[in-house]
Amino acid sequence: MDSLWLEYIWTLLILIGLEGILSADNALVIAVIAKHLPDHQKKKAINYGILGAFIFRFVSIFLISFMANVWQVQAIGAAYLIYIGGKHVYKKFFQSETKQKDDRTDKDRTDFWPTVAKIGVADIAFAIDSVLAAVALAVTLPDTGLPQFGGLDGGKFAVIVIGTIAGLILIKFAATWFVKLLDKRPGLETVAFLIVAWVGVKLAVITLSHKNVGILPEAFPHSTVWTIVFWGVLICIAVIGWFLSGRNISKKS
């Protein structure tokens, strides 16, 4: 019995670390979407985003066998993230400064609730990816004999829930930190949108490798090659962007 609980504790620690990694891009998306709001609304939008992430993740735990087959949700999430990232980069480098100022003025008038709704769309896509990863890790554990929840052994279910809650706590702190960083270093905004678009590519890869789509091998999103490529590109964008963020590299018009 002692070895069983040690295995559970070790798996839980691994899951919390994994959720921390998966939560980083979710937190960045929340921060980027909420960035244009006034300070008093920004914090509320992040809190609602965290609440939405919790609801979608908790529901996904019970409906994961169904949600795992609804590849369209992640396809929509991928398209949305690529769209908002690409749209920002296009405006930054190909629109005149006058048009950019007009767009920023319009954005300042954006309502609070539509922004929360945008965060919710992203949360749904991230929830499926996060819970699928948690379930894949938890199902390898031996049964504890505890009552079942959500079609899973009680011990396995508890590991998933605890890992999910830990991930949400990390999202909360990370999103708040990202917002503060973007406020202190506005030049990183374009870098953040590039990363958001690249995260959209990650969701697109997951969609294309879904068993009901079959364009990419099903195991590809979790392969060593793709993991190295994804994190390598993301780190390059972040590092290069950090050094260039102090300069005005936008197109002059």
Secondary structure as UniProt FT lines:
FT   HELIX           2..34
FT   TURN            35..36
FT   HELIX           39..67
FT   TURN            68..69
FT   HELIX           71..94
FT   HELIX           97..108
FT   HELIX           112..138
FT   TURN            139..140
FT   TURN            150..151
FT   HELIX           154..184
FT   HELIX           186..188
FT   HELIX           189..208
FT   TURN            211..213
FT   TURN            218..219
FT   HELIX           220..222
FT   HELIX           224..244
FT   TURN            245..246
//
